[in-house]
Amino acid sequence: IPTVINGNVADFGTEVELIEIFKRYKNGEMDVRLRGLKVFRLMEFTEIMEGKLYGGGTVQEVDSQDEGDEALRLEIQQKTMALFSALGVDKDLSGYEPYDLAHYVGFSKSEEFELLKIFDKRKRQAFILEQLEKVMPVIDETKRMKDRILLNGEFRHFDPLDFDLDSK
């Protein structure tokens, strides 16, 4: 599947595996769950292939340039778990690679596309880690604000002349 940004087909995409079909529509469209397998460069593209409901083209597989850094991988996993915890999301992250986690850490479509084009795994890990370091303070501040809002709501029932706070 090539990446589409602002209605334009980009020159990179992801080879996918079909995991599940949720719903089929009368016109042939489907709601599906996919798993990304490999990155490719789109060499040529035809908007609608003859006899099909979709486009197609010629692709060239893109190989990663290294194995990545295990310490960075673990740090990304740890920070993503902290993000999920702060958001109240319960998801097992064991076995996930940074590339898999990138979808969950708040990238815009264009940032996800930039990540897709980084072939050096260490640089890709650094890009994901940088995003996590940007988003965590925002999540933490939002959580603090929510806690303050909830706390302020409790003061509606507070009698300033009653100093016995332990009984409330």
C-alpha positions as CSV (number, residue, x, y, z in Angstrom):
1,I,0.0,0.0,0.0
2,P,1.6,3.3,-1.0
3,T,1.4,6.2,1.3
4,V,-1.2,8.8,0.4
5,I,-0.8,12.3,1.8
6,N,-3.2,15.1,1.0
7,G,-4.7,13.0,-1.8
8,N,-1.3,12.4,-3.5
9,V,0.3,9.0,-3.8
10,A,3.8,9.2,-2.3
11,D,6.9,7.4,-3.5
12,F,7.1,5.1,-0.5
13,G,4.8,2.6,1.0
14,T,4.4,-0.6,3.1
15,E,4.0,-4.2,2.0
16,V,1.2,-5.5,4.2
17,E,-0.3,-8.8,5.4
18,L,-4.1,-9.1,5.6
19,I,-4.9,-10.1,9.2
20,E,-8.7,-9.7,9.3
21,I,-11.7,-8.5,7.2
22,F,-14.1,-6.7,9.5
23,K,-16.8,-5.8,7.0
24,R,-17.5,-6.2,3.3
25,Y,-19.5,-3.6,1.4
26,K,-21.7,-4.1,-1.7
27,N,-19.3,-2.1,-3.9
28,G,-16.4,-4.4,-3.1
29,E,-14.7,-2.2,-0.4
30,M,-13.8,-3.7,2.9
31,D,-12.8,-2.7,6.4
32,V,-9.6,-4.6,7.2
33,R,-6.8,-5.0,9.8
34,L,-3.3,-5.2,8.3
35,R,0.2,-5.8,9.5
36,G,3.1,-3.9,8.0
37,L,5.9,-6.1,6.7
38,K,8.4,-4.2,4.6
39,V,9.0,-0.7,3.2
40,F,9.1,-0.2,-0.6
41,R,9.8,2.5,-3.0
42,L,7.1,3.1,-5.6
43,M,8.8,3.1,-9.0
44,E,5.7,3.6,-11.2
45,F,2.0,3.8,-10.3
46,T,-1.3,3.4,-12.2
47,E,-4.3,5.0,-10.5
48,I,-6.8,2.2,-11.3
49,M,-5.7,-1.1,-12.7
50,E,-7.7,-2.7,-15.5
51,G,-10.5,-4.9,-14.0
52,K,-9.7,-3.8,-10.4
53,L,-11.1,-1.3,-7.8
54,Y,-7.6,-0.2,-6.8
55,G,-4.4,1.1,-8.2
56,G,-1.1,-0.7,-8.6
57,G,2.4,-0.4,-9.8
58,T,6.0,-1.5,-9.7
59,V,7.9,-1.4,-6.4
60,Q,11.4,-1.9,-5.2
61,E,12.0,-3.3,-1.7
62,V,14.0,-1.1,0.7
63,D,16.4,-2.8,3.0
64,S,17.2,-1.4,6.4
65,Q,20.9,-0.5,6.8
66,D,21.6,-1.9,10.3
67,E,20.2,-3.9,13.2
68,G,19.5,-0.8,15.4
69,D,20.4,-0.3,19.0
70,E,19.0,-2.6,21.7
71,A,19.3,0.0,24.5
72,L,17.3,2.5,22.3
73,R,14.7,-0.2,21.5
74,L,14.2,-0.9,25.2
75,E,14.0,2.9,26.0
76,I,11.4,3.4,23.3
77,Q,9.4,0.4,24.7
78,Q,9.7,1.7,28.3
79,K,8.6,5.3,27.3
80,T,5.8,4.0,25.2
81,M,4.6,1.9,28.2
82,A,4.8,5.1,30.4
83,L,2.8,7.0,27.7
84,F,0.1,4.2,27.7
85,S,0.0,4.2,31.5
86,A,-0.5,8.0,31.6
87,L,-3.3,7.7,29.1
88,G,-4.9,4.7,30.9
89,V,-4.3,2.4,27.9
90,D,-3.7,-1.3,28.7
91,K,-1.7,-2.8,25.9
92,D,1.0,-5.5,26.0
93,L,4.1,-4.2,24.2
94,S,6.2,-7.3,24.4
95,G,7.5,-8.3,21.0
96,Y,6.9,-4.9,19.4
97,E,9.6,-3.2,17.5
98,P,10.0,0.6,17.4
99,Y,8.6,0.7,13.9
100,D,5.4,-1.0,15.2
101,L,5.1,1.4,18.2
102,A,5.5,4.5,16.0
103,H,1.9,4.4,15.1
104,Y,0.9,4.9,18.7
105,V,3.1,7.8,19.8
106,G,1.3,10.7,18.3
107,F,3.0,11.2,14.9
108,S,1.1,13.2,12.3
109,K,0.7,11.5,8.9
110,S,3.6,13.5,7.4
111,E,5.8,12.5,10.4
112,E,4.9,8.9,10.0
113,F,5.9,9.2,6.3
114,E,9.2,10.8,7.3
115,L,9.8,7.8,9.6
116,L,9.0,5.4,6.8
117,K,11.8,7.0,4.7
118,I,14.5,6.6,7.4
119,F,16.3,3.4,6.5
120,D,19.0,3.5,9.2
121,K,17.4,1.8,12.2
122,R,19.3,3.8,14.8
123,K,18.2,7.0,13.2
124,R,14.6,5.7,13.1
125,Q,14.9,4.8,16.8
126,A,16.2,8.3,17.6
127,F,13.3,9.9,15.6
128,I,10.7,7.8,17.6
129,L,12.4,8.6,20.9
130,E,12.4,12.3,20.0
131,Q,8.7,12.1,19.5
132,L,8.1,10.4,22.8
133,E,10.2,13.0,24.6
134,K,8.0,15.7,22.9
135,V,4.7,14.1,23.7
136,M,5.2,12.9,27.3
137,P,5.4,16.4,28.9
138,V,2.2,17.3,27.1
139,I,0.5,14.2,28.4
140,D,1.8,14.8,31.9
141,E,0.6,18.4,31.9
142,T,-2.8,17.3,30.6
143,K,-3.0,14.8,33.4
144,R,-2.0,17.4,36.0
145,M,-4.7,19.7,34.6
146,K,-7.3,17.0,34.8
147,D,-6.3,16.3,38.4
148,R,-6.6,20.0,39.3
149,I,-10.0,20.2,37.6
150,L,-11.2,17.2,39.5
151,L,-9.8,18.6,42.7
152,N,-11.5,22.0,42.2
153,G,-14.8,20.2,41.8
154,E,-14.4,18.9,45.3
155,F,-14.2,22.4,46.8
156,R,-17.9,23.0,45.9
157,H,-18.7,20.9,49.0
158,F,-16.1,22.5,51.3
159,D,-17.4,24.6,54.1
160,P,-14.6,27.2,54.8
161,L,-15.8,27.5,58.4
162,D,-15.5,23.8,59.1
163,F,-11.8,23.1,59.6
164,D,-12.2,19.3,60.2
165,L,-10.7,18.3,56.8
166,D,-10.1,14.7,57.9
167,S,-13.8,13.9,58.0
168,K,-14.5,15.0,54.4
